[in-house]
């Protein structure tokens, strides 16, 4: 049985968001070192570095809808999972990048040190 159209669209949006987030960070002086690192049952979206050192970046993408924002998908449970994976890589900093796709275009927001 193949994946649903909804799941396929979410997967494409997620991949688009990760590419856009990496490009955004690089334009802002950050080096993206690795992408999509599997750790156990989880995945680190990006490992990046700036002058202060290496950090993990969680990327959350979504469509613009009233009363919703992809940042809200970065729950406490997800934060704990990402922190565990980051620490397994010897990294203590976790940043979040959100990508919002809407009628007026795409908006990328960087939220440093969220966990």
N, CA, C and O of each residue as an XYZ file, in Angstrom:
460
protein
N       0.845     -1.179      0.000
C       0.000      0.000      0.000
C       0.894      1.247      0.000
O       1.795      1.358      0.832
N       0.661      2.160     -0.899
C       1.463      3.373     -1.006
C       1.043      4.406      0.021
O      -0.009      4.292      0.652
N       1.887      5.417      0.176
C       1.548      6.459      1.141
C       0.429      7.338      0.597
O       0.267      7.488     -0.614
N      -0.327      7.905      1.505
C      -1.437      8.757      1.088
C      -0.907     10.027      0.442
O       0.253     10.399      0.622
N      -1.772     10.676     -0.306
C      -1.381     11.938     -0.942
C      -1.016     12.972      0.124
O      -0.070     13.740     -0.050
N      -1.764     12.988      1.223
C      -1.473     13.915      2.324
C      -0.067     13.687      2.866
O       0.696     14.637      3.044
N       0.275     12.420      3.130
C       1.597     12.085      3.665
C       2.692     12.454      2.670
O       3.733     12.983      3.059
N       2.462     12.178      1.397
C       3.455     12.515      0.370
C       3.649     14.029      0.301
O       4.779     14.501      0.181
N       2.560     14.792      0.376
C       2.672     16.255      0.360
C       3.414     16.772      1.587
O       4.239     17.678      1.474
N       3.128     16.205      2.758
C       3.830     16.617      3.996
C       5.327     16.329      3.875
O       6.162     17.138      4.278
N       5.648     15.163      3.312
C       7.061     14.780      3.150
C       7.774     15.755      2.200
O       8.904     16.170      2.457
N       7.090     16.114      1.093
C       7.683     17.078      0.141
C       7.856     18.448      0.796
O       8.884     19.100      0.613
N       6.853     18.883      1.556
C       6.940     20.169      2.252
C       8.086     20.146      3.257
O       8.823     21.125      3.377
N       8.243     19.046      3.975
C       9.344     18.921      4.935
C      10.702     18.991      4.259
O      11.601     19.680      4.740
N      10.859     18.284      3.149
C      12.134     18.298      2.413
C      12.414     19.699      1.865
O      13.547     20.177      1.921
N      11.374     20.355      1.334
C      11.512     21.732      0.843
C      11.946     22.644      1.988
O      12.860     23.452      1.827
N      11.299     22.518      3.129
C      11.628     23.344      4.282
C      13.060     23.153      4.742
O      13.731     24.123      5.094
N      13.538     21.917      4.744
C      14.918     21.648      5.157
C      15.923     22.271      4.191
O      16.934     22.829      4.615
N      15.641     22.174      2.888
C      16.537     22.805      1.903
C      16.545     24.320      2.079
O      17.602     24.950      2.054
N      15.366     24.898      2.258
C      15.246     26.341      2.436
C      15.927     26.794      3.727
O      16.609     27.819      3.741
N      15.749     26.042      4.806
C      16.371     26.376      6.091
C      17.896     26.353      5.968
O      18.572     27.249      6.473
N      18.435     25.340      5.304
C      19.892     25.245      5.129
C      20.406     26.439      4.335
O      21.419     27.038      4.698
N      19.721     26.785      3.266
C      20.116     27.928      2.451
C      20.030     29.226      3.255
O      20.932     30.061      3.179
N      18.961     29.398      4.017
C      18.779     30.579      4.857
C      19.928     30.706      5.861
O      20.504     31.782      6.016
N      20.255     29.614      6.535
C      21.337     29.654      7.527
C      22.669     30.004      6.870
O      23.437     30.803      7.405
N      22.944     29.408      5.714
C      24.205     29.691      5.021
C      24.282     31.155      4.600
O      25.353     31.758      4.667
N      23.160     31.738      4.167
C      23.143     33.165      3.823
C      23.361     34.054      5.045
O      23.714     35.226      4.919
N      23.147     33.479      6.227
C      23.326     34.223      7.473
C      24.608     33.830      8.206
O      24.709     33.991      9.422
N      25.588     33.312      7.457
C      26.919     33.065      8.007
C      27.108     31.764      8.751
O      28.108     31.592      9.447
N      26.176     30.849      8.621
C      26.261     29.556      9.290
C      26.693     28.503      8.279
O      26.216     28.498      7.144
N      27.584     27.620      8.682
C      27.979     26.498      7.827
C      27.105     25.290      8.155
O      27.026     24.888      9.315
N      26.460     24.716      7.173
C      25.703     23.483      7.369
C      26.671     22.334      7.130
O      27.206     22.174      6.033
N      26.886     21.540      8.166
C      27.881     20.476      8.112
C      27.299     19.138      7.666
O      27.935     18.398      6.915
N      26.082     18.829      8.130
C      25.453     17.550      7.802
C      23.945     17.720      7.752
O      23.382     18.629      8.362
N      23.303     16.821      7.008
C      21.850     16.850      6.883
C      21.286     15.454      7.120
O      21.898     14.449      6.758
N      20.124     15.412      7.727
C      19.349     14.185      7.898
C      20.163     13.027      8.476
O      20.361     12.003      7.821
N      20.627     13.204      9.698
C      21.410     12.171     10.373
C      20.469     11.289     11.194
O      19.806     11.766     12.116
N      20.418     10.005     10.853
C      19.590      9.054     11.601
C      20.286      8.698     12.904
O      21.469      8.358     12.918
N      19.534      8.780     14.002
C      20.038      8.394     15.312
C      18.928      7.589     15.979
O      17.911      8.141     16.397
N      19.137      6.287     16.072
C      18.080      5.430     16.604
C      16.858      5.527     15.715
O      16.938      5.325     14.503
N      15.709      5.843     16.338
C      14.472      5.976     15.570
C      14.213      7.419     15.154
O      13.208      7.711     14.506
N      15.120      8.321     15.526
C      14.939      9.730     15.199
C      15.882     10.191     14.112
O      16.688      9.424     13.586
N      15.759     11.464     13.793
C      16.611     12.060     12.772
C      16.896     13.509     13.138
O      15.988     14.272     13.467
N      18.166     13.871     13.074
C      18.577     15.263     13.231
C      18.499     15.892     11.849
O      19.114     15.398     10.904
N      17.741     16.988     11.727
C      17.566     17.611     10.414
C      18.875     18.190      9.892
O      19.302     17.867      8.784
N      19.514     19.046     10.692
C      20.765     19.686     10.270
C      21.739     19.764     11.433
O      21.339     19.951     12.582
N      23.013     19.619     11.126
C      24.081     19.973     12.055
C      24.799     21.144     11.412
O      25.217     21.073     10.256
N      24.938     22.225     12.172
C      25.497     23.457     11.625
C      26.558     23.988     12.578
O      26.706     23.503     13.700
N      27.297     25.000     12.109
C      28.322     25.613     12.956
C      28.413     27.100     12.664
O      28.296     27.542     11.521
N      28.624     27.852     13.722
C      28.929     29.274     13.602
C      30.138     29.551     14.496
O      30.806     28.616     14.940
N      30.420     30.808     14.759
C      31.605     31.144     15.554
C      31.573     30.550     16.961
O      32.625     30.335     17.564
N      30.376     30.285     17.489
C      30.274     29.755     18.849
C      30.372     28.229     18.901
O      30.436     27.658     19.990
N      30.385     27.561     17.747
C      30.520     26.107     17.725
C      29.420     25.425     16.949
O      28.653     26.057     16.224
N      29.362     24.101     17.123
C      28.375     23.296     16.401
C      27.030     23.318     17.120
O      26.960     23.463     18.340
N      25.963     23.172     16.333
C      24.630     23.062     16.914
C      23.720     22.270     15.991
O      23.965     22.157     14.790
N      22.670     21.729     16.578
C      21.659     20.970     15.847
C      20.524     21.921     15.500
O      20.159     22.783     16.300
N      19.967     21.760     14.306
C      18.835     22.570     13.878
C      17.663     21.645     13.573
O      17.758     20.754     12.729
N      16.564     21.873     14.271
C      15.307     21.188     13.965
C      14.539     22.107     13.025
O      14.430     23.306     13.283
N      14.007     21.561     11.944
C      13.255     22.348     10.972
C      11.798     21.907     11.027
O      11.497     20.717     10.939
N      10.902     22.868     11.173
C       9.465     22.610     11.157
C       8.852     23.446     10.042
O       9.024     24.665     10.004
N       8.145     22.793      9.146
C       7.529     23.464      7.995
C       6.024     23.288      8.039
O       5.513     22.280      8.530
N       5.322     24.284      7.519
C       3.870     24.174      7.463
C       3.287     25.234      6.558
O       3.979     26.143      6.100
N       2.002     25.097      6.311
C       1.294     26.084      5.513
C       0.684     27.117      6.446
O       0.342     26.823      7.591
N       0.557     28.334      5.928
C       0.009     29.425      6.728
C      -1.493     29.214      6.907
O      -2.256     29.154      5.943
N      -1.886     29.106      8.162
C      -3.303     28.934      8.479
C      -3.600     29.762      9.725
O      -2.754     29.858     10.614
N      -4.774     30.353      9.803
C      -5.120     31.164     10.973
C      -4.999     30.351     12.265
O      -5.510     29.235     12.361
N      -4.319     30.925     13.243
C      -4.205     30.278     14.542
C      -3.234     29.115     14.603
O      -3.198     28.398     15.602
N      -2.445     28.912     13.555
C      -1.476     27.808     13.545
C      -0.113     28.313     13.122
O      -0.005     29.284     12.373
N       0.933     27.647     13.607
C       2.303     27.970     13.221
C       3.134     26.708     13.383
O       2.955     25.986     14.364
N       4.045     26.417     12.448
C       4.851     25.201     12.562
C       5.653     25.126     13.867
O       6.003     24.035     14.317
N       5.944     26.285     14.474
C       6.702     26.281     15.731
C       5.984     25.482     16.801
O       6.625     24.886     17.666
N       4.665     25.464     16.753
C       3.899     24.744     17.771
C       4.066     23.235     17.657
O       3.731     22.500     18.586
N       4.584     22.769     16.520
C       4.863     21.339     16.362
C       6.161     20.933     17.040
O       6.480     19.747     17.117
N       6.917     21.922     17.538
C       8.127     21.632     18.308
C       7.702     21.548     19.772
O       7.907     22.473     20.559
N       7.108     20.418     20.102
C       6.548     20.194     21.435
C       7.661     19.909     22.447
O       8.817     19.714     22.071
N       7.306     19.886     23.715
C       8.276     19.532     24.756
C       8.836     18.131     24.512
O      10.029     17.890     24.694
N       7.966     17.217     24.100
C       8.418     15.847     23.816
C       9.441     15.836     22.674
O      10.474     15.173     22.766
N       9.144     16.574     21.597
C      10.067     16.646     20.463
C      11.368     17.309     20.886
O      12.445     16.877     20.474
N      11.282     18.349     21.702
C      12.494     19.037     22.182
C      13.378     18.070     22.957
O      14.593     18.045     22.760
N      12.775     17.271     23.840
C      13.574     16.300     24.610
C      14.246     15.291     23.691
O      15.403     14.928     23.904
N      13.512     14.830     22.653
C      14.086     13.871     21.702
C      15.266     14.496     20.955
O      16.313     13.863     20.814
N      15.105     15.724     20.477
C      16.175     16.386     19.721
C      17.379     16.646     20.626
O      18.520     16.486     20.192
N      17.143     17.039     21.862
C      18.249     17.268     22.808
C      19.020     15.964     23.032
O      20.251     15.969     23.035
N      18.310     14.851     23.220
C      18.986     13.556     23.403
C      19.855     13.220     22.190
O      21.001     12.794     22.336
N      19.297     13.418     20.988
C      20.065     13.104     19.778
C      21.267     14.035     19.651
O      22.360     13.593     19.297
N      21.071     15.321     19.938
C      22.175     16.286     19.869
C      23.290     15.882     20.830
O      24.465     15.890     20.463
N      22.924     15.535     22.041
C      23.932     15.147     23.042
C      24.673     13.892     22.616
O      25.858     13.742     22.915
N      23.986     12.982     21.917
C      24.674     11.771     21.441
C      25.737     12.124     20.401
O      26.653     11.341     20.152
N      25.610     13.316     19.791
C      26.610     13.803     18.835
C      27.635     14.719     19.520
O      28.527     15.260     18.867
N      27.497     14.886     20.836
C      28.400     15.774     21.566
C      28.045     17.245     21.410
O      28.906     18.110     21.564
N      26.786     17.534     21.105
C      26.327     18.902     20.861
C      25.300     19.273     21.918
O      24.416     18.477     22.236
N      25.414     20.479     22.465
C      24.511     20.909     23.530
C      23.487     21.958     23.086
O      22.509     22.196     23.793
N      23.694     22.575     21.947
C      22.799     23.651     21.492
C      21.822     23.124     20.447
O      22.199     22.375     19.545
N      20.557     23.528     20.583
C      19.527     23.180     19.600
C      18.823     24.464     19.180
O      18.326     25.214     20.020
N      18.785     24.708     17.880
C      18.052     25.834     17.302
C      16.860     25.285     16.525
O      16.827     24.111     16.158
N      15.897     26.144     16.285
C      14.725     25.794     15.494
C      14.610     26.764     14.334
O      14.761     27.972     14.513
N      14.342     26.240     13.146
C      14.019     27.081     11.992
C      12.633     26.663     11.523
O      12.370     25.484     11.286
N      11.743     27.660     11.393
C      10.408     27.385     10.882
C      10.273     27.944      9.467
O      10.805     29.006      9.144
N       9.556     27.210      8.648
C       9.285     27.611      7.267
C       7.764     27.612      7.101
O       7.107     26.582      7.246
N       7.229     28.782      6.797
C       5.781     28.931      6.643
C       5.490     29.280      5.186
O       5.987     30.280      4.669
N       4.692     28.456      4.538
C       4.308     28.665      3.140
C       2.874     29.190      3.125
O       1.965     28.567      3.673
N       2.688     30.351      2.487
C       1.350     30.935      2.448
C       1.066     31.634      1.137
O       1.863     31.584      0.200
N      -0.072     32.281      1.085
C      -0.484     32.995     -0.124
C       0.480     34.121     -0.492
O       0.623     34.466     -1.665
N       1.135     34.689      0.514
C       2.054     35.817      0.280
C       3.499     35.368      0.110
O       4.409     36.196      0.116
N       3.716     34.076     -0.039
C       5.067     33.583     -0.239
C       5.528     32.694      0.902
O       4.720     32.074      1.593
N       6.837     32.641      1.087
C       7.443     31.770      2.090
C       8.173     32.635      3.105
O       8.888     33.571      2.749
N       7.979     32.303      4.379
C       8.641     33.030      5.462
C       9.492     32.044      6.258
O       9.013     30.991      6.678
N      10.764     32.403      6.460
C      11.682     31.571      7.238
C      12.020     32.324      8.511
O      12.370     33.503      8.468
N      11.915     31.645      9.646
C      12.220     32.255     10.931
C      13.213     31.369     11.680
O      13.065     30.148     11.725
N      14.218     31.999     12.262
C      15.259     31.283     13.008
C      15.066     31.571     14.479
O      15.036     32.730     14.894
N      14.935     30.521     15.270
C      14.736     30.623     16.718
C      15.953     29.975     17.379
O      15.978     28.756     17.548
N      16.970     30.771     17.758
C      18.189     30.196     18.336
C      17.963     29.673     19.760
O      17.141     30.186     20.519
N      18.719     28.648     20.075
C      18.800     28.108     21.438
C      17.441     27.830     22.070
O      17.144     28.318     23.161
N      16.623     27.046     21.383
C      15.291     26.719     21.902
C      15.324     25.575     22.908
O      14.392     25.402     23.694
N      16.383     24.811     22.881
C      16.501     23.683     23.820
C      17.963     23.418     24.106
O      18.288     22.511     24.871
